[in-house]
């Protein structure tokens, strides 16, 4: 008999740690969370690039300069910030590859984890190409906006990855009445419109993303009136807040779980408070960057809220291989 704690027992534990799992274990949950966190951090660093006028800190792509893969001292702080954002993408690549490898043996028993991890990895080169086009187009605001749209989609994907890793595959059980599902769908639509108009609003504002000596910064802005865009951005945001209030009140009255609706409401409240403050204080860089990160958390929260309206089979549940 092998004694617990013996070298043989330790070898078995080491082998289990390095082997690819067939069921969800703690490694899968940790990597799923890491995937989500890195995506949100990338939204923050991408915002930092724009807000510090470092968008062309590395004026070429995929290299930082024509002769250097990395930033050079002559490029100053803008080169450091832009290259740092590019470097963080490699962290995401490592996390995405590790996540995919951890679920690849579950492609038949937990296909939802496999395809979510695959989607995350497949979107990375797409995001990189869009980033390169944004540099080649001298930070065309619509290309930069598309960059954020893909980041938002990846935030939703990784939020779903976390939820499914922890709660298990979806079941056919509906946990809420039909009208509640309808309000949730309206909430999703309001989030999409709010984020898209917010992207256009940022692209119209004073933070051009690069040195304004080129064409007075007009190349880097949408050309829309910033004041008008701020008001347009507020309309779907308040609609979203009202719909979320309905979800919270409805969950309480129906004695449903209200934690995800409450989480979404809290994120929206902070988002609105930051948005109003930044609008009244001249759009300081710190608040605008916080507003962008909160947009990522908003997307993640509404994703989890949507998934929570259907039953989950539990972390240990698997699909029979022959049913795949």
C-alpha positions as CSV (number, residue, x, y, z in Angstrom):
1,X,0.0,0.0,0.0
2,X,1.3,3.5,-0.9
3,X,1.4,5.8,2.1
4,X,-0.3,9.2,1.7
5,X,2.4,11.8,1.2
6,X,4.9,9.3,-0.1
7,X,7.0,10.1,-3.3
8,X,4.7,7.8,-5.3
9,X,1.6,9.6,-4.1
10,X,3.2,13.0,-4.9
11,X,4.0,11.7,-8.4
12,X,0.4,10.7,-9.0
13,X,-0.8,14.2,-7.9
14,X,1.8,15.8,-10.2
15,X,0.7,13.7,-13.1
16,X,-2.9,14.6,-12.5
17,X,-2.0,18.3,-12.4
18,X,-0.1,18.3,-15.7
19,X,-2.5,15.9,-17.5
20,X,-5.4,17.4,-19.5
21,X,-8.6,17.0,-17.6
22,X,-11.7,15.1,-18.7
23,X,-14.0,16.9,-16.3
24,X,-14.1,20.4,-15.0
25,X,-11.6,20.9,-12.2
26,X,-10.2,24.0,-10.4
27,X,-7.7,24.6,-13.2
28,X,-10.6,25.1,-15.6
29,X,-12.4,27.5,-13.3
30,X,-9.2,29.5,-12.6
31,X,-8.3,29.8,-16.3
32,X,-11.9,30.8,-17.2
33,X,-11.7,33.6,-14.7
34,X,-8.2,34.6,-16.0
35,X,-9.7,34.8,-19.5
36,X,-12.4,37.2,-18.4
37,X,-10.1,39.4,-16.2
38,X,-7.5,39.7,-19.0
39,X,-10.2,40.8,-21.5
40,X,-11.4,43.5,-19.1
41,X,-7.9,44.6,-18.4
42,X,-7.3,44.9,-22.2
43,X,-10.3,47.2,-22.5
44,X,-8.6,49.3,-19.8
45,X,-5.2,49.4,-21.4
46,X,-6.7,50.0,-24.8
47,X,-8.6,53.0,-23.3
48,X,-5.3,54.2,-21.8
49,X,-3.7,54.1,-25.2
50,X,-6.4,56.4,-26.6
51,X,-6.7,58.7,-23.6
52,X,-3.0,59.4,-23.4
53,X,-2.7,60.1,-27.1
54,X,-0.5,57.0,-27.5
55,X,-2.5,55.4,-30.4
56,X,0.4,56.0,-32.8
57,X,3.1,55.5,-30.1
58,X,4.1,52.6,-32.3
59,X,3.6,54.1,-35.8
60,X,3.8,50.7,-37.6
61,X,2.3,47.2,-37.3
62,X,3.2,44.5,-36.5
63,X,6.5,46.0,-35.6
64,X,6.7,49.0,-33.3
65,X,8.9,50.9,-35.8
66,X,10.2,50.0,-39.2
67,X,13.4,48.7,-37.6
68,X,12.3,47.6,-34.1
69,X,9.8,45.1,-32.8
70,X,9.7,46.9,-29.4
71,X,9.5,50.6,-28.5
72,X,12.6,52.6,-28.4
73,X,13.7,55.3,-25.9
74,X,13.3,58.0,-28.6
75,X,9.5,57.2,-28.7
76,X,9.0,58.2,-25.1
77,X,6.1,57.3,-22.9
78,X,3.7,57.0,-25.8
79,X,5.7,54.2,-27.3
80,X,5.9,52.5,-23.9
81,X,2.1,52.6,-23.4
82,X,1.2,51.5,-26.9
83,X,3.8,48.6,-26.9
84,X,2.7,47.6,-23.4
85,X,-0.9,47.2,-24.7
86,X,0.4,45.1,-27.6
87,X,2.5,43.0,-25.1
88,X,-0.6,42.3,-23.0
89,X,-2.2,40.7,-26.0
90,X,0.5,38.0,-25.7
91,X,-0.6,37.3,-22.2
92,X,-4.1,36.8,-23.5
93,X,-2.8,34.4,-26.1
94,X,-1.1,32.3,-23.4
95,X,-4.3,32.3,-21.3
96,X,-6.5,31.4,-24.3
97,X,-4.2,28.6,-25.4
98,X,-4.0,27.2,-21.9
99,X,-7.8,27.4,-21.6
100,X,-8.4,25.6,-24.9
101,X,-6.0,22.8,-23.9
102,X,-7.8,22.3,-20.6
103,X,-11.1,21.7,-22.3
104,X,-10.1,20.0,-25.5
105,X,-10.6,16.6,-24.1
106,X,-14.1,17.6,-23.0
107,X,-15.2,18.6,-26.6
108,X,-17.9,15.8,-26.5
109,X,-18.9,15.9,-22.8
110,X,-18.8,19.6,-22.4
111,X,-19.0,21.1,-25.9
112,X,-20.1,24.5,-24.7
113,X,-16.8,25.0,-22.9
114,X,-14.9,23.8,-25.9
115,X,-16.6,26.2,-28.4
116,X,-16.4,29.1,-26.0
117,X,-12.7,28.6,-25.5
118,X,-12.3,28.1,-29.3
119,X,-14.2,31.4,-30.0
120,X,-11.9,33.2,-27.6
121,X,-8.8,32.0,-29.2
122,X,-10.1,32.4,-32.8
123,X,-11.0,36.1,-32.1
124,X,-7.5,37.0,-31.0
125,X,-5.9,37.2,-34.5
126,X,-9.0,39.0,-35.8
127,X,-8.5,41.6,-33.0
128,X,-4.8,41.9,-33.9
129,X,-5.6,42.5,-37.5
130,X,-8.1,45.2,-36.6
131,X,-5.5,46.8,-34.3
132,X,-3.1,46.8,-37.2
133,X,-5.6,48.4,-39.6
134,X,-6.4,51.1,-37.0
135,X,-2.7,52.0,-37.0
136,X,-2.4,51.9,-40.8
137,X,-5.5,54.1,-41.0
138,X,-4.1,56.7,-38.6
139,X,-6.6,55.7,-35.9
140,X,-9.8,55.9,-38.0
141,X,-12.3,56.3,-35.2
142,X,-14.7,53.7,-36.7
143,X,-11.9,51.1,-37.0
144,X,-10.9,51.9,-33.4
145,X,-14.6,51.5,-32.4
146,X,-14.7,48.1,-34.1
147,X,-11.7,47.2,-32.0
148,X,-13.8,47.9,-28.9
149,X,-16.8,46.0,-30.3
150,X,-14.7,42.8,-30.6
151,X,-13.3,43.3,-27.1
152,X,-16.9,43.6,-25.8
153,X,-17.9,40.4,-27.6
154,X,-14.9,38.6,-26.1
155,X,-15.9,39.9,-22.7
156,X,-19.3,38.3,-23.2
157,X,-17.7,35.0,-24.4
158,X,-15.4,34.8,-21.4
159,X,-18.1,35.7,-18.9
160,X,-20.1,32.8,-20.4
161,X,-17.1,30.6,-20.0
162,X,-16.8,31.4,-16.3
163,X,-20.5,30.8,-15.7
164,X,-20.6,27.5,-17.6
165,X,-17.3,26.3,-15.9
166,X,-18.8,27.0,-12.5
167,X,-22.5,26.1,-13.1
168,X,-22.3,23.4,-15.7
169,X,-24.2,23.0,-19.0
170,X,-27.6,24.5,-19.7
171,X,-30.7,22.5,-19.1
172,X,-34.1,22.9,-20.7
173,X,-35.6,24.2,-17.4
174,X,-36.9,27.8,-17.6
175,X,-36.4,29.5,-14.3
176,X,-38.4,32.7,-15.1
177,X,-41.7,33.4,-16.7
178,X,-42.0,34.5,-20.3
179,X,-42.5,38.2,-19.7
180,X,-39.3,38.2,-17.6
181,X,-37.4,36.7,-20.4
182,X,-38.8,39.4,-22.7
183,X,-37.5,42.1,-20.4
184,X,-34.1,40.4,-20.3
185,X,-34.0,40.5,-24.1
186,X,-34.9,44.2,-24.0
187,X,-32.1,44.7,-21.5
188,X,-29.6,43.0,-23.9
189,X,-30.7,45.3,-26.7
190,X,-30.3,48.3,-24.5
191,X,-26.8,47.3,-23.5
192,X,-25.8,46.8,-27.1
193,X,-27.2,50.3,-28.1
194,X,-25.7,52.0,-25.1
195,X,-22.2,50.6,-25.8
196,X,-22.3,51.3,-29.5
197,X,-23.4,54.9,-29.0
198,X,-20.9,55.2,-26.2
199,X,-18.1,54.1,-28.6
200,X,-19.2,56.8,-31.1
201,X,-19.4,59.4,-28.3
202,X,-15.8,58.6,-27.2
203,X,-14.7,58.8,-30.8
204,X,-16.3,62.3,-31.1
205,X,-14.8,63.7,-27.9
206,X,-11.6,65.5,-27.0
207,X,-9.4,62.4,-26.6
208,X,-8.2,62.0,-30.2
209,X,-6.0,59.0,-29.5
210,X,-2.8,60.5,-31.0
211,X,-0.8,63.7,-31.6
212,X,-3.3,66.4,-32.7
213,X,-0.6,68.2,-34.8
214,X,-1.8,65.9,-37.6
215,X,-4.8,67.6,-39.2
216,X,-5.8,69.1,-35.9
217,X,-6.8,65.6,-34.7
218,X,-9.7,65.4,-37.2
219,X,-8.4,62.2,-38.6
220,X,-8.9,60.5,-35.3
221,X,-12.5,61.8,-34.6
222,X,-15.9,60.9,-36.0
223,X,-16.8,64.5,-36.7
224,X,-20.1,64.2,-34.7
225,X,-21.0,66.9,-32.2
226,X,-19.8,65.6,-28.8
227,X,-22.6,67.4,-26.9
228,X,-25.2,65.8,-29.1
229,X,-23.6,62.4,-28.8
230,X,-23.5,62.7,-25.0
231,X,-27.3,63.2,-24.9
232,X,-27.9,60.4,-27.4
233,X,-25.7,58.1,-25.3
234,X,-27.7,58.9,-22.1
235,X,-31.1,57.8,-23.6
236,X,-30.4,54.1,-24.0
237,X,-28.4,54.1,-20.7
238,X,-31.5,55.4,-18.8
239,X,-33.7,52.9,-20.6
240,X,-31.3,50.1,-19.6
241,X,-31.4,51.3,-15.9
242,X,-35.2,51.3,-16.0
243,X,-35.4,47.8,-17.5
244,X,-33.0,46.5,-14.9
245,X,-35.1,48.0,-12.1
246,X,-38.0,46.0,-13.5
247,X,-36.0,42.9,-13.4
248,X,-34.9,43.4,-9.8
249,X,-38.4,44.2,-8.6
250,X,-39.9,41.4,-10.6
251,X,-37.4,38.9,-9.2
252,X,-38.2,40.0,-5.6
253,X,-41.9,39.8,-6.2
254,X,-41.7,36.4,-7.9
255,X,-39.2,35.1,-5.2
256,X,-36.6,34.4,-7.9
257,X,-32.9,34.8,-7.4
258,X,-32.2,38.5,-7.9
259,X,-28.4,38.6,-7.4
260,X,-27.5,38.9,-11.0
261,X,-30.0,41.5,-11.7
262,X,-28.8,43.4,-8.6
263,X,-25.2,43.1,-9.8
264,X,-26.2,44.5,-13.2
265,X,-28.1,47.4,-11.5
266,X,-25.0,48.2,-9.3
267,X,-22.7,48.3,-12.3
268,X,-25.2,50.5,-14.1
269,X,-25.5,52.9,-11.1
270,X,-21.7,53.3,-10.9
271,X,-21.5,53.7,-14.7
272,X,-24.1,56.4,-14.7
273,X,-22.5,58.2,-11.8
274,X,-19.1,58.1,-13.5
275,X,-20.6,59.2,-16.8
276,X,-22.4,62.2,-15.3
277,X,-19.3,63.2,-13.4
278,X,-17.0,63.0,-16.3
279,X,-19.4,65.0,-18.5
280,X,-19.5,67.8,-15.9
281,X,-15.8,67.9,-15.2
282,X,-14.4,68.1,-18.7
283,X,-13.9,64.4,-19.4
284,X,-10.8,63.7,-17.3
285,X,-8.7,60.8,-18.5
286,X,-9.1,58.8,-15.3
287,X,-12.9,58.9,-15.3
288,X,-13.2,58.2,-19.0
289,X,-11.0,55.2,-18.6
290,X,-13.1,54.0,-15.7
291,X,-16.2,54.4,-17.8
292,X,-14.7,52.1,-20.5
293,X,-13.7,49.4,-18.0
294,X,-17.2,49.6,-16.5
295,X,-18.6,49.0,-20.0
296,X,-16.8,45.7,-20.1
297,X,-18.2,44.8,-16.7
298,X,-21.6,45.8,-17.9
299,X,-21.4,43.4,-20.8
300,X,-20.2,40.6,-18.5
301,X,-23.0,41.2,-16.0
302,X,-25.8,41.2,-18.6
303,X,-24.3,38.0,-20.1
304,X,-24.4,36.2,-16.8
305,X,-27.9,37.5,-16.1
306,X,-29.1,36.1,-19.4
307,X,-27.6,32.7,-18.7
308,X,-29.1,32.6,-15.3
309,X,-32.7,32.5,-16.7
310,X,-32.2,28.9,-17.7
311,X,-31.3,26.0,-15.5
312,X,-27.8,24.6,-15.2
313,X,-26.9,20.9,-14.6
314,X,-24.0,21.6,-12.2
315,X,-20.3,21.6,-12.6
316,X,-19.9,17.9,-12.4
317,X,-22.5,17.2,-15.1
318,X,-21.4,15.9,-18.5
319,X,-23.0,15.1,-21.8
320,X,-22.9,11.4,-22.9
321,X,-20.2,11.2,-25.6
322,X,-22.5,9.3,-28.0
323,X,-24.9,12.3,-27.9
324,X,-22.4,14.8,-29.3
